[in-house]
């Protein structure tokens, strides 16, 4: 068990490890900028078909109540008593990690009137800690398993969510592009699993998996805000008692998580192709559904990972492609050619994927794809203007500043840094971005390879020409 690191408690800096024990690490992001304090628990698993549905069901079951707060109404009443505290939980996919998270937010002591604070004689942060840990570690159990009636209800809710993916056509087209690109890789697994997986799980098996996840898997806890040393020590004390005692009681051995997929390009050999050969090797998937506007997604492998020296150059490269109105995609495809109703990109740094998405007339599919690939080729050949370069840097700076204004996004940023093995704060990240040269961007762009074209459209016009 590590000693509490008190050196960072009085200074506003980036996140810092303050305590660790039993496969658990507690980090603190000190800040007086926000009016609230947050506590976020991240339980880490690898994305696997056999556990993805179980992981998705666990937070759904736990939010329904625990022994101290046996239903959602009781939880809501407790949050009201804590001056409008909030609670959330769920699952997220980061690279090939599957993260089960629990989050609580409460008002900072600095913003509670002194009269109320002392008359009520309560510590909001500590009460919030107690509520969150009770919900996570003390679920209602019946005959060695979760309640079957609650499990049936939550299965149905998740089933509707999985089957309802198609209702958001834009999001669906990006998810399907990724699924087709990574169909033989863990990253191709949907974060909520599939309907079949939901119904393979019964209440006893789910409870057994819950115990392993909560007491044996790696846990990263992030505290954010203006929190006293005494309150941090209280969280550590309560959590350490629960996690170590219950792990021993449930005979759980600590689980190791595979991090190898983050840096799997150590022996990478890149083949540089011209545009015509690239077009010939890209896989195409066309899906028909009743849509008024076709959704096109083009998926690329960047072949660059967070700890690579050219990662920051890739970051700027994606900004030149899609940063603002001066970016190549917006300027040449939406504005000049008029081929897209919208166009944007998404970048998964932990997996090395880059997806360009746009809304088009399906008859313009071939022309749009060719023009998208031309923008990549332009960067590879050094066709980058000073305006494009400066606009990309400025766009990245704007995004970083917007993240700093959102407490939850700050936590997510630093959690992502932790998972990827990086050590940047916002200032060092921006300095490294500004040190990227145009030549660095050209070099890294030559590693980008297109892999898949996905089109969601209403019919045969997609196949014309």
C-alpha distance (Angstrom), angle and dihedral (degrees) to the residues before:
residue distance angle dihedral
X1 . . .
X2 3.81 . .
X3 3.78 126.2 .
X4 3.80 118.7 -110.0
X5 3.80 109.5 -93.7
X6 3.82 101.9 -134.5
X7 3.81 96.2 173.5
X8 3.78 93.0 90.5
X9 3.78 101.9 44.1
X10 3.81 98.3 91.5
X11 3.79 100.8 41.8
X12 3.78 131.3 76.7
X13 3.81 102.4 -127.4
X14 3.75 138.3 126.7
X15 3.78 123.0 -64.8
X16 3.77 117.8 -59.5
X17 3.78 134.5 -171.6
X18 3.82 106.8 -112.0
X19 3.81 101.2 172.1
X20 3.79 142.0 3.0
X21 3.79 135.5 -172.4
X22 3.81 139.7 148.6
X23 3.83 99.6 1.3
X24 3.82 88.6 -42.6
X25 3.81 128.9 116.5
X26 3.81 125.1 -172.8
X27 3.81 119.7 -157.3
X28 3.78 130.0 -171.4
X29 3.81 127.1 -153.4
X30 3.82 104.0 -168.1
X31 3.79 116.6 -154.0
X32 3.79 138.1 151.6
X33 3.80 90.2 -167.3
X34 3.81 97.0 91.2
X35 3.79 132.5 61.2
X36 3.80 92.8 -139.9
X37 3.79 139.4 59.1
X38 3.80 119.8 -138.9
X39 3.80 134.1 -158.6
X40 3.81 118.2 -164.7
X41 3.80 126.2 -176.9
X42 3.82 116.4 -160.5
X43 3.82 115.5 -169.1
X44 3.82 108.4 -166.7
X45 3.79 127.0 -144.3
X46 3.79 133.5 158.2
X47 3.79 116.3 -106.2
X48 3.81 105.0 -100.4
X49 3.77 131.5 160.9
X50 3.81 92.5 -133.0
X51 3.84 94.3 56.4
X52 3.81 106.2 27.3
X53 3.82 95.1 90.0
X54 3.80 92.1 45.2
X55 3.80 91.0 51.1
X56 3.81 90.7 49.4
X57 3.81 91.8 50.9
X58 3.82 97.3 48.2
X59 3.84 99.4 71.5
X60 3.80 88.8 39.8
X61 3.82 89.1 57.2
X62 3.80 96.6 42.3
X63 3.80 95.5 51.4
X64 3.81 88.7 59.7
X65 3.80 91.4 72.1
X66 3.80 148.2 -70.5
X67 3.80 134.5 -135.8
X68 3.82 93.5 -83.5
X69 3.83 94.4 41.7
X70 3.82 102.5 26.9
X71 3.81 98.5 -174.5
X72 3.79 142.1 20.0
X73 3.82 92.2 -96.6
X74 3.80 90.8 58.2
X75 3.81 90.4 49.1
X76 3.82 90.4 50.2
X77 3.81 91.7 49.7
X78 3.80 90.7 51.6
X79 3.82 90.9 50.2
X80 3.82 89.5 51.8
X81 3.81 89.4 52.9
X82 3.80 87.5 54.3
X83 3.82 90.6 60.7
X84 3.78 96.8 -96.4
X85 3.79 100.5 -38.0
X86 3.81 114.5 175.8
X87 3.77 133.7 -143.3
X88 3.80 133.4 -164.2
X89 3.79 138.1 166.9
X90 3.79 139.8 173.3
X91 3.79 144.1 114.6
X92 3.79 131.9 -70.0
X93 3.80 133.5 -175.1
X94 3.81 118.3 -133.0
X95 3.77 112.0 175.7
X96 3.79 104.9 -50.8
X97 3.79 92.5 -27.7
X98 3.80 119.7 106.6
X99 3.80 108.9 -150.8
X100 3.80 124.8 -161.8
X101 3.81 107.1 -162.2
X102 3.80 137.3 -170.8
X103 3.77 121.0 -170.8
X104 3.80 136.3 -174.4
X105 3.79 129.6 -177.9
X106 3.80 127.1 -168.1
X107 3.77 136.4 171.6
X108 3.80 115.6 -88.0
X109 3.79 116.1 -109.3
X110 3.82 87.6 -120.9
X111 3.81 89.7 69.9
X112 3.80 98.9 46.1
X113 3.82 111.9 96.8
X114 3.81 109.9 -109.6
X115 3.80 92.5 -125.7
X116 3.81 92.6 55.7
X117 3.81 92.5 42.7
X118 3.78 95.7 55.3
X119 3.81 99.5 32.8
X120 3.81 91.2 56.3
X121 3.81 92.2 40.7
X122 3.80 92.5 -149.4
X123 3.79 134.3 131.8
X124 3.80 107.3 -137.9
X125 3.80 95.1 -161.3
X126 3.81 94.1 50.3
X127 3.78 92.6 46.3
X128 3.80 88.4 50.6
X129 3.82 89.8 51.0
X130 3.81 90.5 50.7
X131 3.80 92.3 49.6
X132 3.80 94.2 48.4
X133 3.81 95.3 45.8
X134 3.82 91.4 46.5
X135 3.80 90.8 53.3
X136 3.82 92.3 48.1
X137 3.80 100.5 41.8
X138 3.81 107.4 28.2
X139 3.83 109.1 51.6
X140 3.78 124.1 166.1
X141 3.82 106.9 -94.1
X142 3.79 127.1 -170.0
X143 3.82 122.3 -168.2
X144 3.80 94.4 -21.3
X145 3.80 96.8 -45.5
X146 3.78 146.4 64.0
X147 3.79 118.5 -75.6
X148 3.84 107.3 -79.0
X149 3.82 94.2 -144.9
X150 3.84 91.8 55.7
X151 3.81 91.3 44.3
X152 3.81 91.1 53.3
X153 3.81 91.1 50.5
X154 3.80 94.2 48.4
X155 3.81 91.5 46.1
X156 3.80 89.1 56.4
X157 3.80 92.2 48.4
X158 3.81 91.9 51.1
X159 3.79 91.0 43.9
X160 3.81 90.2 56.0
X161 3.80 90.2 47.4
X162 3.83 92.2 51.4
X163 3.80 94.3 44.9
X164 3.81 91.0 43.4
X165 3.82 94.8 60.0
X166 3.80 89.3 101.7
X167 3.81 91.1 62.3
X168 3.80 89.9 76.4
X169 3.80 98.6 54.8
X170 3.80 95.7 -175.4
X171 3.80 94.7 51.7
X172 3.81 90.8 40.6
X173 3.81 93.2 55.0
X174 3.82 91.7 52.7
X175 3.82 92.4 46.8
X176 3.82 91.2 48.9
X177 3.81 91.7 48.4
X178 3.83 89.4 53.8
X179 3.81 92.4 44.5
X180 3.80 91.4 53.4
X181 3.80 93.1 45.0
X182 3.80 92.8 48.6
X183 3.79 101.5 30.3
X184 3.82 91.5 130.9
X185 3.81 94.5 40.7
X186 3.81 131.9 74.3
X187 3.82 90.6 -114.5
X188 3.80 88.7 67.7
X189 3.83 90.0 67.7
X190 3.80 114.3 103.2
X191 3.81 111.1 -119.2
X192 3.83 92.0 -121.3
X193 3.79 94.1 44.4
X194 3.81 120.1 -137.6
X195 3.79 135.7 -60.6
X196 3.81 93.3 -105.3
X197 3.80 90.8 55.6
X198 3.81 91.9 51.8
X199 3.79 92.4 58.2
X200 3.80 94.8 45.7
X201 3.82 88.9 67.1
X202 3.80 120.4 84.8
X203 3.82 127.4 -170.9
X204 3.84 95.5 -97.6
X205 3.82 96.1 47.6
X206 3.80 90.7 45.9
X207 3.81 91.6 51.2
X208 3.82 90.9 49.4
X209 3.81 89.9 51.7
X210 3.82 90.5 46.3
X211 3.81 90.9 56.7
X212 3.79 91.8 50.3
X213 3.81 93.2 47.0
X214 3.80 96.9 46.0
X215 3.80 98.6 40.9
X216 3.81 105.8 27.7
X217 3.81 109.9 29.3
X218 3.81 121.4 85.5
X219 3.80 112.0 -84.0
X220 3.81 124.1 -159.8
X221 3.81 115.4 -169.7
X222 3.80 120.3 -164.9
X223 3.81 121.7 -164.1
X224 3.78 114.9 -168.9
X225 3.80 132.0 -174.8
X226 3.79 136.2 33.1
X227 3.80 100.5 -32.9
X228 3.79 124.5 163.1
X229 3.78 122.9 -122.6
X230 3.82 89.0 -116.6
X231 3.79 92.1 55.7
X232 3.79 92.4 48.5
X233 3.80 89.4 50.2
X234 3.80 89.1 50.8
X235 3.82 91.8 54.6
X236 3.81 90.4 48.1
X237 3.80 92.3 49.5
X238 3.82 95.4 48.8
X239 3.81 94.3 42.9
X240 3.82 94.4 45.3
X241 3.81 91.4 51.5
X242 3.80 91.9 49.8
X243 3.79 99.8 40.8
X244 3.80 98.2 44.4
X245 3.81 98.0 38.6
X246 3.80 95.9 43.9
X247 3.81 91.9 43.5
X248 3.81 89.0 56.1
X249 3.81 92.6 43.3
X250 3.80 90.6 52.0
X251 3.83 94.2 42.9
X252 3.80 93.2 -124.0
X253 3.81 120.7 168.1
X254 3.79 115.5 -152.8
X255 3.81 115.2 -97.2
X256 3.81 123.3 -133.0
X257 3.80 117.7 -141.5
X258 3.80 123.9 -144.2
X259 3.83 111.6 -119.7
X260 3.82 95.9 168.3
X261 3.81 95.4 101.0
X262 3.82 91.2 69.0
X263 3.80 94.4 67.2
X264 3.78 103.2 27.2
X265 3.81 98.4 134.2
X266 3.80 97.8 81.0
X267 3.81 93.4 121.5
X268 3.78 96.1 31.0
X269 3.79 120.1 153.8
X270 3.81 114.6 -166.0
X271 3.78 121.6 -151.9
X272 3.80 111.6 -153.6
X273 3.81 110.3 -146.3
X274 3.76 131.2 -175.0
X275 3.79 118.2 -120.5
X276 3.79 98.7 -96.6
X277 3.80 93.4 52.6
X278 3.81 89.4 46.6
X279 3.80 90.6 54.8
X280 3.79 90.6 52.7
X281 3.81 95.6 51.9
X282 3.83 99.2 45.9
X283 3.79 115.9 106.9
X284 3.82 115.4 -129.2
X285 3.80 128.4 -150.3
X286 3.81 121.0 -174.5
X287 3.79 119.7 -171.3
X288 3.80 123.8 -172.7
X289 3.79 121.6 -142.2
X290 3.78 133.9 142.8
X291 3.83 102.5 -87.3
X292 3.79 131.0 148.7
X293 3.81 91.7 -149.4
X294 3.80 124.0 36.5
X295 3.80 117.0 -124.4
X296 3.80 115.8 -141.5
X297 3.82 123.2 -169.2
X298 3.80 123.7 -180.0
X299 3.80 114.9 -165.5
X300 3.81 124.7 -152.5
X301 3.81 135.0 -174.2
X302 3.80 108.9 -135.9
X303 3.84 93.2 -166.9
X304 3.81 86.5 -149.3
X305 3.81 125.5 109.9
X306 3.83 132.9 -165.3
X307 3.80 98.4 -95.9
X308 3.82 93.8 47.1
X309 3.80 114.5 110.6
X310 3.81 91.6 -125.0
X311 3.83 94.7 51.7
X312 3.82 91.8 103.3
X313 3.80 91.0 50.6
X314 3.81 88.0 53.6
X315 3.80 89.1 50.5
X316 3.83 90.3 56.8
X317 3.81 91.5 41.5
X318 3.83 90.4 59.1
X319 3.82 87.8 49.5
X320 3.82 91.3 54.7
X321 3.78 89.0 51.9
X322 3.80 95.5 44.0
X323 3.78 117.9 2.6
X324 3.78 108.9 110.1
X325 3.80 141.0 -35.5
X326 3.81 90.3 -53.2
X327 3.80 92.7 57.5
X328 3.79 119.8 113.6
X329 3.81 96.1 -117.2
X330 3.80 95.5 49.7
X331 3.79 96.1 40.2
X332 3.80 99.9 44.1
X333 3.80 105.0 29.7
X334 3.78 104.8 31.4
X335 3.80 102.0 28.2
X336 3.83 107.8 28.5
X337 3.81 101.5 29.0
X338 3.81 95.8 28.9
X339 3.80 90.5 -145.6
X340 3.81 99.9 130.9
X341 3.80 132.7 56.0
X342 3.81 86.4 -157.9
X343 3.79 134.1 -6.7
X344 3.80 131.4 -170.0
X345 3.79 140.8 144.1
X346 3.80 137.9 -131.3
X347 3.79 125.5 -151.5
X348 3.83 125.2 -156.1
X349 3.79 103.5 -165.1
X350 3.82 96.4 -176.7
X351 3.81 91.6 55.5
X352 3.80 101.1 32.6
X353 3.81 95.3 -122.0
X354 3.79 129.5 141.4
X355 3.81 120.1 -171.1
X356 3.81 124.3 -168.8
X357 3.81 112.5 -160.5
X358 3.78 131.2 -174.1
X359 3.78 143.4 161.0
X360 3.81 112.8 -121.1
X361 3.77 147.0 157.5
X362 3.82 100.5 -91.4
X363 3.83 90.4 -131.5
X364 3.81 87.7 66.4
X365 3.78 94.7 55.5
X366 3.80 97.7 110.1
X367 3.80 94.0 44.3
X368 3.82 91.9 47.9
X369 3.81 93.9 49.0
X370 3.80 91.1 49.2
X371 3.79 91.0 50.8
X372 3.81 92.1 48.2
X373 3.80 90.5 52.6
X374 3.80 89.8 46.9
X375 3.82 89.5 60.1
X376 3.81 91.0 55.0
X377 3.80 90.0 47.2
X378 3.80 91.1 49.9
X379 3.80 90.6 57.3
X380 3.83 91.1 46.3
X381 3.78 89.8 54.7
X382 3.82 92.6 49.5
X383 3.80 97.5 -104.1
X384 3.81 95.6 148.0
X385 3.79 119.6 132.1
X386 3.79 124.6 -148.7
X387 3.82 88.4 -116.0
X388 3.82 91.3 55.2
X389 3.80 92.0 46.1
X390 3.82 95.5 47.4
X391 3.80 92.3 43.1
X392 3.81 90.9 52.9
X393 3.82 91.9 51.4
X394 3.80 90.9 47.2
X395 3.81 91.7 47.5
X396 3.83 91.7 52.2
X397 3.81 90.0 48.7
X398 3.82 90.6 51.7
X399 3.82 91.4 50.9
X400 3.81 91.9 48.8
X401 3.80 91.7 49.7
X402 3.81 90.8 49.9
X403 3.83 90.3 52.1
X404 3.82 90.0 52.8
X405 3.82 89.1 57.2
X406 3.82 92.8 57.9
X407 3.81 116.8 69.1
X408 3.80 94.9 -156.7
X409 3.79 92.8 48.0
X410 3.81 89.3 52.1
X411 3.82 89.5 54.8
X412 3.81 90.6 46.9
X413 3.82 91.0 49.3
X414 3.80 93.5 53.2
X415 3.80 93.0 42.5
X416 3.81 87.7 54.3
X417 3.81 89.3 50.2
X418 3.78 89.3 52.3
X419 3.82 94.0 49.8
X420 3.79 93.0 47.6
X421 3.80 95.0 47.2
X422 3.81 92.1 -118.7
X423 3.79 124.9 137.7
X424 3.80 104.8 -158.2
X425 3.76 125.8 132.4
X426 3.81 119.3 -164.5
X427 3.80 93.9 -87.5
X428 3.81 96.9 48.5
X429 3.81 90.8 44.7
X430 3.79 91.1 53.9
X431 3.81 92.5 46.5
X432 3.80 91.2 53.0
X433 3.80 91.1 47.2
X434 3.82 91.2 52.2
X435 3.81 90.3 50.3
X436 3.82 91.6 60.1
X437 3.81 112.3 109.0
X438 3.80 128.5 -151.2
X439 3.80 88.3 -111.2
X440 3.83 89.7 55.3
X441 3.81 88.8 53.5
X442 3.80 92.6 50.0
X443 3.80 91.1 50.6
X444 3.80 95.6 49.1
X445 3.81 92.9 44.2
X446 3.80 88.9 63.4
X447 3.80 88.8 67.5
X448 3.81 92.7 59.0
X449 3.79 112.7 102.6
X450 3.81 127.2 -176.0
X451 3.77 113.5 -129.7
X452 3.79 113.0 167.1
X453 3.80 142.2 20.7
X454 3.79 114.5 -158.1
X455 3.81 123.3 -172.6
X456 3.78 127.9 -175.0
X457 3.81 108.3 -166.9
X458 3.79 141.4 147.4
X459 3.78 100.2 -112.5
X460 3.76 155.9 -45.3
X461 3.80 97.3 -22.3
X462 3.81 86.9 83.5
X463 3.79 89.8 68.5
X464 3.83 97.2 50.6
X465 3.80 116.6 116.6
